[in-house]
Amino acid sequence: MIDTNENIVPVLLGGDLNAYSMAMSFARECGAVSEVFARDKLAMTELSSFINLHVVKNLDDCNVAVPVLTDFAKANKGKRLILIPCADWYVEMLEYARDILSEYFYFHIPSFEVWKTVSNKASFTALLDKYSISHPKTEIFDEKFTDFQKRGAKMRPPFVLKPADSSEYWRNAFSGMKKVYFPASLGEALQIGKRIYSSGYSDKLILQEYVGDAGGKSAESSVLTVYSNKDGKAVRAVLGDVLLEELGPTARGNYSAIVTRPLDDMAYKLIDLLDGIGYNGVANFDILRSDGKSYCLELNARQGRSFDYIRCAGVSLSKLLLSDMRAEKTEESFSYDEGVWRSVGKRTLIRYAGNKGLLKKALSLEKNGFFATPYDFSCEKKISRKFYVMAHLYREKKRYAKFEREGEVCY
């Protein structure tokens, strides 16, 4: 454990499981209480003994965030403030407010140029091509939809449709909004695309060929989390196979159970890409495997919502950040243990996990103690947190049952 006399104060931007897991990491590492700033009050970060929650509307707006954060920093002069974004829009805000906020906080994010390249799905796809990394067949469109039918005909349905700029997309909310769309035809994709642009969104749209069969049962998901130091060198990387995914319009792509495993060829290629562009900070990759081939879907320039799975491999994100803040050298190491992480109850996992072979392995790992969850209470002192978690896990179980009835769960 790091010496608590350093007066470390983690300042986290976001209010969901990402921020809670980050605060828990600091509580484990150095006993720190995190100051969590979020746009809305969420029970996930409200009922915790190691979090002080500050609700600030429009926190992702530089004009709002900068004065709030600088006032906080001035009120805590003499303390070591480490600032961590826990969502895409907070990374974007920090990129534009870097010069001002870096006077008060330490934060570890990519350079503006690198961030612009990797955070936009259109330019990131071009980067994957440059490094000969496989990705789904892709076409990129703007609001004119030039040659949409002709270019779309190069791919077989069903399709995947998503915005190139996630932050701008979520700022232009509309009824029926989804994180990602799965149109069954080009006509449906065009209709969805026009609706997205009518909301005020102005960046590109990404149309991809669906990896796997039409039911999505043959494609397997993986997640790769990489930490690169201030010199632009990757020093930690943890790969995990997704055992259970969240369901719902805005939750697809969030993971509820992950089993860690050794790095594969795709993981090493992605690490080489990060080193090649001089990436700094945390990178979160989504990967699909089908018919023995891996495809990179996207990169998030921050830790993922379920990044706590890296704890199964003995990796502490807070320790890495604090070491960089103190200018300590971290030796490269990509060899880690296998383990299972889950944010749902065990019965829910057994009922709804699609890959029964991976489930069997996960249950064996958990039985032998190679297991982690964000709800183990080792750092919590509030009894109200335990009641919240019991209610939360029950609600999750009911949500999966609802989606099962509606035919969204594949076995």
N, C-alpha and C positions, 0 to 999 in steps of 0.2 A: 504493500500500500504506500502511496506517495505521502510525504509529510504534509499534514494538514496545516502546518504553520505557514505555508506559502500563501494563505489567504485567497485561495482560488474560488472564483465565482463563475460557474457556467451560466451563460445567458442563451437560452434556446428560443428559437422562433418557430412556433407551431404548437398545436394543442392535441395531436392525436397520439397513436401508439408509437410513432417515430420519436416524438419528443419525450414521451414517458420512458421509453427504452434508453434514450440517450441520458436522461436524468438518472435513471437507475444505474447506468454504467459509471457515471461520476460518483454516485453514492457508494458503489462497491469499491471503486478505485481509490478515492481519497476522502470519503465521508462528506462530500460537499452537498449543500442544498442548492438546487438549480433554480434560477429565476426564469420562468417560462412566460414568454409574451405571445399571445395568440389573438386572432381576430374575434373568436367566439369562446364562450365558456363551455368546455367539454368535460364530462365526468372523468374521462381517462386521465387527465392531468390535474383535475381539481381536487380529487380526494387522495392526496399523497402526503406522506410525512417528509419527503425530500424534495418537494416542489412548492415554490411560491408562484401562484398564477396571477398574471396581469392581463386583463382583457382590453385590447385596443382596436377599435374598429378601423378598417382600411389599413392595417399594419403593413400590408405589402406595398403601399404607396410610399415612395421615398419622402414626400413632403410631410407625411405623418410619422413614419418610422424614425427618420433621422433625429428630429427634436426629442422624441420620446426616449430613444436610446442614448443620445448624448446627455440628456438631463439625468438619466439613471447612472451613467458613467461618472458624471461630475459629483453626484451624491455618494458615490462609492469610490472616491479617489483614494489611491493607495492600495487597492485590491487588484488582483490579477484577473482581469475579465476576459473570458474566452467566449466568443460569439459563434453560434452554430445554427445554420439554417436547416429546417426539417421539412421543407417543401420547395418545389420548383420556383414558386413565385417569390420566396424569401431569398433564394440564391440570386434570382434576377435583381431584386432590390439591392442586395449587397454589392453586386457587380457595378451598379450605377452609383452607389453611395460609398464605394471603396475608399476614395481619397479622404472623405470626411471621417468615416467611422473607424478607419485604421489608426487614427490618432488616439482612440480611446480603447479599442478592443483588439485582441488577437483573433484572427479568423483565417482559416486555411481552405481556400477555394481556388479553382482554376483562374488563370489570367482571363481578362475580358475577351481576347481574341479566341482563345481555346474554348472558353465557355460558349461563345456565339456559334462556333463550329459544331460542337458536340450536342448542344441543347436543342438545336433545330434538326428535326428528323430528316429534312431534305439534304442539308449539308453533311449530316452524319452518314447518310447512305452513300454519298459520294466518297467519304473518307473510308468507309468499309471497302468500297471498290478499289480504292488506291492501295489498300493493304491486302487485297485479295482474300477478304473475309466473306464467307457466304451469308447471304440474307435473302429473304423472300423476294420473288420477282416484284419489282416496284415501278410505279409510274407516279409522277408528281404533277399536280395541277394547281392552277390559281382559279380565281372566281370566273374566268372566261371559259374554263373547261375546254380548251382548244383540243380538237381531235380526240375527244373523250372516248367515243365508241371505238374508234380505230385503234387507239393505244391500249384501251382496256381489253380489247379482243385478243391481245397477246397473252393474256392470263386466263386460267380456267376458274370458274366460280366454284365455291363461294369466295367472297373477297373480305379483306380487312380494310376499313377506312378510318383514318385518324388524323387529327390536326398536326401540322409540323411544329407549331409553337404551342405547347401545353399551357403555359402561363397566360398567354393572350386568350386562348380558347376558354379557360375557366373564368376569365374576367367578363366574358360575354355570355352569361348564363341564359338558358331558355328552357322551356318546358320539354320534358322528354330527353334531356341532355344525357349522354353516355360518355364514359371514359374512352371507349373504342366501339366501333360499329362493325357488324358482320352481315353486310348486305348479300342477298342470295343472287342478285343479278346486277348488271351495269345500270339498268334503269332505276333500281332501288338506290344504288350508290349515288347516282346523279341527284336524285330527289333529296337524299340526306345531305349531300354536299351543299346544295342550294339553300337548304334550311340553316345549315351552319353559317354560311356567309350572310344570310339575312339577319343573323343575330348581331352582326357587327364585327365578326372575326374577319381579319384581312390577310393573314399569312397563307402559306401553301397548305394543301391537303395531300395526304399520302394514301395512295391506293395500292394494296398489296395482294398477292395471291395467298390464299389461306394455306398454312402449312399443316398437313394432316388430311384426314378424310373429312367429308361434309359434317360428320357428327363431332369431329374434334377428338375422337377417341384414340387415334394412332399417334398423335403428337404429344411429346412429353416436355414439360417446362423445367428449366433450370435458372438459377440466379447466381451471378458472380459479383462479389463485392471486392473491390481493389482499393487499397490505400497507397497513395503516392506521396512521397515526402516533398519538402520545399525545393529540392533540387530536380524535381520532375522525374523521380525514379520510384517505380513500384516496389514496395518493401513487404507488403502483406496482400494475400489474395485468398478468398475462401469461396469455394464452389458448393452449391447445394442443389439437390433435386427437389422439385416442388411436389409434395405429397397431397396437399389440399389447397385449393384456391378459394378466395372469397367470391361470393356471388352477388349479383345486383348490378344495376345500370352504371353506377359510379365506382364500383369496387373491383371489377374485373382487372386482373393484373396485380392485385394485392394477395399476399400469401398467408395461409393460416397454419401450414405445417411444412417443414423443410428438413431434408436429411442431407447432411454434409458428406462430401466425398473428395478424393484426391483430384487435383486439377487435370484436365484433359487437353487435347491439342487446341481446341477452340479457345479455352481459357488462356493458354500461353500466347496465342495469336493476339488476343485482345490486350493482354499485358504489354506485348511488344508495340501495339498501336499507341497505348497510353505513353509509354516511354518515348516513342518516336515523335509525339507532338508536345512533349514536355509538360504533361498533365500534372497538376497539383491538387491534392485533396482526395475526397472519396468519390469513386465511380461505381455505379450500380448498373449492371447489364442484365437484360432479359434475353434468354436463349431458348430456342425450341429445337427438339430433335425429332426427326421422322425418317423412317426407312434407313437408319444408320447414319444419317447426315445431320449436322448441327447448323442452325441458322441464328445469327444475331438479330434481334428485333430492334433494340434501342439502348441508349445509355442515358441514365439520369445522373446529373452532376451533383449528387449528394447521396447520403446513405438512404437506403430504401426503407419503407415503412416496417418491414420485418427484418431489418439488418441485425437484430439481436441474435439471429441464428448463428452469427460468426462466433459467438461465445462457446458454441459446441466444439469449435476447433481451437479453443484456448486463446482467442484473439479479443483484446479489449480496445475498442475504438477510442474511448476516453484516454487510455494510456498512450496510444499513438499520438493523439492530438497534444497531450500535455508534454510528451517528449519533444515534439517539434517546437512547441512554444518555448521550451527551455533550451533549444538548440542542441539537444542530445542526439547522438547518432543511433539509428535503428538499423540493424543488419537485416538484409533481405532474407526472408524465410517463407517458403510456400509449402511446407510439409506439415500437415495438420491431422488431428484425430477426426474420426467419424462420430456423429452424434445426431440426435433428433431434437428439433425445436418445434413447439406448437403453441398457438395462442387460443386454441379451442379445447374443450373437454375431451378426455380420452374416448368416451363413448361416441361423441360426435365425429371424431377422427375415424374410428373403426367403421362407423356407419357409412360415411360419405367419401372416404378415400377411394380414388378410382384405381390406382395401381396396387393390386393386392400383394404382389411380390415385394414392392417397396414398403408397403404397410407392414408386412411380416418382419422385414429387416428393422423398421422403425420400432416396432414393439419389442424386439429383441434388444436393441440398443437401449431403449428406455428401461427395460427390466434390469439391465446390467449397469444402470446409473449414468449412461451417456446421454443425458437429457437436459434440456433447458426450457424455461418458460418465463415470460415477463411477469407471471403472477405467482412467484414462489414466496413472496413476503419476507425474504431474508433481510431486506433493508427497510421494510415498512413497519410503522409503529401504530398507525391509526386502525382501530377496529372497524371503522366505517369503510376502509378500503377493502377489507375482506368481504363485507356484505355486498359492496359494489361488484367485486369480481364474481361472486356467486350469482348475482343477478345478471351480470354481463354474459357469463358463460351459458346461462339458461336462455337468454335472448338469442345468442348465437345458434344454439341448438334449434330453437324454434324457427329462426331464419332459414337454416338449411332445410328443415322440414317443409317450409313454405315453398322454397324453390324446387324441392323434389316433387311436390304436388303439381307445380307448374311446368315440370319437364325440363328444368335447367340443370339437373344433376346427372352426370354420366357416370356409370359404374364400369 
